[in-house]
Amino acid sequence: MGKRLEGKVIVITGGASGLGNATAKEGAKLALIDLKEDALEQAKQEISAKYPEAQVLTIASDVSDEAAVKRYVEETVKSFDRIDGFYNNAGIEGKQALIPDYDVQVFKKVIDINLMGVYYGMRYIIPVMKNQQYGRIVNTASVGGIRGVLNQVPYVASKHAVSGMTKNAALEFGRYGIITNAIAPGAILTPMVAGAFKQVNPEDPKKAEAEYAQNNPTKRLGLPDEVAKLVVFLLSEDCSYVNGQTIAIDGGESNAYGIV
Ligand SMILES: NC(=O)c1ccc[n+]([C@@H]2O[C@H](COP(=O)([O-])OP(=O)(O)OC[C@H]3O[C@@H](n4cnc5c(N)ncnc54)[C@H](O)[C@@H]3O)[C@@H](O)[C@H]2O)c1
């Protein structure tokens, strides 16, 4: 199939994670944005070791800080001249509590990062893409952006907002060659999720994982690589007429009514 992102400049927030590998493999120039310099440096070293020809820029920024977002966009354009793709992905889960008990400060923090962070990113990257008359945006929603999730009210609110903003970006900027979609991952086996199973059953985390997976039609969790393949497509020129969609990547679980 060739390298679908060859020569493309791709910005990834929450980029100290696995997706950088997939995009580097596709020949992209990467700007990785995350909170911590050391995690970014490690991600850069891992990518560079695997793909010595990859160009990787790292910028430590908090996506909920508007001035910092403006800066990471300016720095990326200064280094690479343009931005072809934006994986607007940084997000947090918050704590677990019922609506009346939810800590208001945590609620606001989840909204600041998951909603305002995604908005600020589009606010400053869309004008760059409009000038180029080309761009691809992938916002990370969640199954919590299309369904309710017990005990996670701000997460669900913020991810529904991500889905809504995705529709607006598609409507407002499709005419300038900017295609915007969102992904809605189900449970994906990231180190964070694997850690949660370790807490549920320290003796046998795989058993806890298997029990959890019983609710999924595929009887397993998703893998980061499977999400990366979808994101790479959505960031590529091949994605030219899918616009404004929130695409579930969850093994089909969100279609279920009752036990599967
Ligand atoms: N893993 C899953 O099962 C799953 C399911 C649905 C949705 N998601 C969403 O996918 C995205 C990535 O999640 P993940 O599972 O890779 O989690 P993760 O915690 O491994 O990665 C998130 C990254 O975002 C960074 N980040 C957090 N707050 C930030 C901020 N204010 N500014 C900049 N960077 C910040 C973190 O440092 C981290 O590197 C999130 O938006 C999450 O809500 C994940």
The ligand as an SDF file (V2000), in Angstrom:
LIG
                    3D

 44 48  0  0  0  0  0  0  0  0999 V2000
   -7.5330    3.3970   26.3660 N   0  0  0  0  0  0  0  0  0  0  0  0
   -8.8240    3.3180   26.1750 C   0  0  0  0  0  0  0  0  0  0  0  0
   -9.4370    2.2590   26.3860 O   0  0  0  0  0  0  0  0  0  0  0  0
   -9.6090    4.5200   25.6700 C   0  0  0  0  0  0  0  0  0  0  0  0
  -10.9440    4.3410   25.3620 C   0  0  0  0  0  0  0  0  0  0  0  0
  -11.6810    5.4220   24.8820 C   0  0  0  0  0  0  0  0  0  0  0  0
  -11.0770    6.6560   24.7150 C   0  0  0  0  0  0  0  0  0  0  0  0
   -9.7720    6.8160   25.0480 N   0  0  0  0  0  0  0  0  0  0  0  0
   -9.2180    8.1490   24.8430 C   0  0  0  0  0  0  0  0  0  0  0  0
   -8.0180    8.0410   24.1210 O   0  0  0  0  0  0  0  0  0  0  0  0
   -7.1620    9.1520   24.4350 C   0  0  0  0  0  0  0  0  0  0  0  0
   -5.7980    8.6080   24.7960 C   0  0  0  0  0  0  0  0  0  0  0  0
   -5.9510    7.7890   25.9380 O   0  0  0  0  0  0  0  0  0  0  0  0
   -4.9290    6.6370   26.3620 P   0  0  0  0  0  0  0  0  0  0  0  0
   -5.7060    5.4430   26.6910 O   0  0  0  0  0  0  0  0  0  0  0  0
   -3.8260    6.5620   25.3690 O   0  0  0  0  0  0  0  0  0  0  0  0
   -4.4760    7.2530   27.7610 O   0  0  0  0  0  0  0  0  0  0  0  0
   -3.0370    7.6090   28.2920 P   0  0  0  0  0  0  0  0  0  0  0  0
   -3.2520    8.1910   29.6490 O   0  0  0  0  0  0  0  0  0  0  0  0
   -2.1290    6.4520   28.0980 O   0  0  0  0  0  0  0  0  0  0  0  0
   -2.5570    8.7510   27.2670 O   0  0  0  0  0  0  0  0  0  0  0  0
   -3.0280   10.0600   27.3180 C   0  0  0  0  0  0  0  0  0  0  0  0
   -1.8530   11.0010   27.0930 C   0  0  0  0  0  0  0  0  0  0  0  0
   -2.3570   12.3460   27.1720 O   0  0  0  0  0  0  0  0  0  0  0  0
   -1.4560   13.0900   27.9580 C   0  0  0  0  0  0  0  0  0  0  0  0
   -2.1590   14.2150   28.5880 N   0  0  0  0  0  0  0  0  0  0  0  0
   -3.0500   14.1720   29.6140 C   0  0  0  0  0  0  0  0  0  0  0  0
   -3.4460   15.4140   29.9370 N   0  0  0  0  0  0  0  0  0  0  0  0
   -2.7860   16.2640   29.1060 C   0  0  0  0  0  0  0  0  0  0  0  0
   -2.7580   17.6680   28.9600 C   0  0  0  0  0  0  0  0  0  0  0  0
   -3.4920   18.4620   29.7420 N   0  0  0  0  0  0  0  0  0  0  0  0
   -1.9610   18.2070   28.0100 N   0  0  0  0  0  0  0  0  0  0  0  0
   -1.1940   17.4090   27.2170 C   0  0  0  0  0  0  0  0  0  0  0  0
   -1.1850   16.0650   27.3020 N   0  0  0  0  0  0  0  0  0  0  0  0
   -1.9620   15.4980   28.2400 C   0  0  0  0  0  0  0  0  0  0  0  0
   -0.9050   12.1150   29.0010 C   0  0  0  0  0  0  0  0  0  0  0  0
    0.2970   12.5720   29.5470 O   0  0  0  0  0  0  0  0  0  0  0  0
   -0.7700   10.8450   28.1670 C   0  0  0  0  0  0  0  0  0  0  0  0
    0.4900   10.7250   27.5530 O   0  0  0  0  0  0  0  0  0  0  0  0
   -7.8750    9.9110   25.5690 C   0  0  0  0  0  0  0  0  0  0  0  0
   -8.5530   11.0390   25.0200 O   0  0  0  0  0  0  0  0  0  0  0  0
   -8.8550    8.8960   26.1130 C   0  0  0  0  0  0  0  0  0  0  0  0
   -9.9770    9.5110   26.6940 O   0  0  0  0  0  0  0  0  0  0  0  0
   -9.0180    5.7720   25.5190 C   0  0  0  0  0  0  0  0  0  0  0  0
  1  2  1  0
  2  3  2  0
  2  4  1  0
  4  5  1  0
  4 44  2  0
  5  6  2  0
  6  7  1  0
  7  8  2  0
  8  9  1  0
  8 44  1  0
  9 10  1  0
  9 42  1  0
 10 11  1  0
 11 12  1  0
 11 40  1  0
 12 13  1  0
 13 14  1  0
 14 15  2  0
 14 16  1  0
 14 17  1  0
 17 18  1  0
 18 19  2  0
 18 20  1  0
 18 21  1  0
 21 22  1  0
 22 23  1  0
 23 24  1  0
 23 38  1  0
 24 25  1  0
 25 26  1  0
 25 36  1  0
 26 27  1  0
 26 35  1  0
 27 28  2  0
 28 29  1  0
 29 30  1  0
 29 35  2  0
 30 31  1  0
 30 32  2  0
 32 33  1  0
 33 34  2  0
 34 35  1  0
 36 37  1  0
 36 38  1  0
 38 39  1  0
 40 41  1  0
 40 42  1  0
 42 43  1  0
M  CHG  2   8   1  16  -1
M  END
$$$$
